[in-house]
Each structure stands twice: as C-alpha cells, then as structure tokens.
Amino acid sequence: MAVPKRRTSKAKKSSRKSVNMAKSAPALSTCSKCHEPKIPHRVCPNCGHYDGREIIAEEE
C-alpha cells in the first residue's frame, strides 16, 4: 500500500483547494445601443444587439 513519505505542506494543500474557492461575479459592460449592463462578448438580453448589429429581432 502506498504511504506518503512526507507531510503535505499548507501551501501545497491550499493551492490544490483554491480551485474550489468562490469565484467573483462576471464583469459587466454597457450596451452601446440601449446602455443597459450586459456581460462582455454576449448579445444584449435587453435589446438583442451585438457589435452594433441586431442579432435577435425585437418582438412588437
């Protein structure tokens, strides 16, 4: 049976566990068309525009 030769240090243990730490909320940018906050590089959920073009047609 395999047994560790040395004790795992605090730094090694913490760096392994750091992946599971809480991540921050994504940064927000403003839509150039409607000026509402949106996630960068995504279609605006409010107006449906991306990069100055209408991607999702608005329902009337």
Backbone torsions as a table, in degrees:
resi	resn	phi	psi	omega
1	MET	NA	136.5	-178.2
2	ALA	-78.4	132.5	179.3
3	VAL	-127.8	135.3	179.1
4	PRO	-62.9	138.9	-179.4
5	LYS	-77.9	-35.9	-178.5
6	ARG	-128.1	159.4	177.8
7	ARG	-71.5	142.0	177.1
8	THR	-73.9	127.4	-177.4
9	SER	-71.7	162.5	179.2
10	LYS	-62.2	-40.2	-178.7
11	ALA	-65.0	-44.1	-180.0
12	LYS	-64.7	-42.5	-179.8
13	LYS	-66.5	-42.3	-178.7
14	SER	-68.0	-39.7	-179.6
15	SER	-67.8	-31.1	176.8
16	ARG	-70.8	-36.3	-179.0
17	LYS	-82.5	-14.2	-173.5
18	SER	-65.3	-21.7	179.3
19	VAL	-63.5	-31.9	-176.0
20	ASN	-89.2	0.4	179.6
21	MET	-67.0	157.6	-179.4
22	ALA	-63.6	133.9	179.2
23	LYS	-95.4	153.0	-178.7
24	SER	-76.4	162.0	178.3
25	ALA	-68.2	150.5	-179.3
26	PRO	-65.9	148.8	178.7
27	ALA	-67.8	149.4	-179.9
28	LEU	-115.2	144.2	172.6
29	SER	-122.3	172.0	-179.2
30	THR	-101.8	144.4	176.9
31	CYS	-71.8	136.1	-178.7
32	SER	-73.8	-19.7	-177.9
33	LYS	-90.4	-54.9	-174.5
34	CYS	-105.9	-6.1	177.4
35	HIS	62.2	27.6	174.0
36	GLU	-92.7	152.4	177.5
37	PRO	-69.4	140.4	178.1
38	LYS	-149.3	163.6	177.3
39	ILE	-76.6	135.5	-178.3
40	PRO	-60.3	146.8	177.9
41	HIS	63.3	31.1	176.7
42	ARG	-132.8	158.1	175.2
43	VAL	-68.8	139.6	179.5
44	CYS	-66.7	124.4	-179.8
45	PRO	-70.4	-18.6	-177.1
46	ASN	-82.6	-50.5	-174.4
47	CYS	-112.6	-13.7	177.4
48	GLY	81.7	17.4	-179.8
49	HIS	-100.3	149.6	173.2
50	TYR	-145.4	127.9	177.8
51	ASP	55.5	38.3	176.7
52	GLY	81.2	1.1	-179.9
53	ARG	-115.9	150.1	177.8
54	GLU	-84.3	117.1	-178.5
55	ILE	-97.7	-45.8	178.8
56	ILE	-109.6	121.2	-178.9
57	ALA	-69.1	137.4	179.2
58	GLU	-76.0	138.5	176.7
59	GLU	-81.4	135.9	-177.7
60	GLU	-105.9	NA	NA
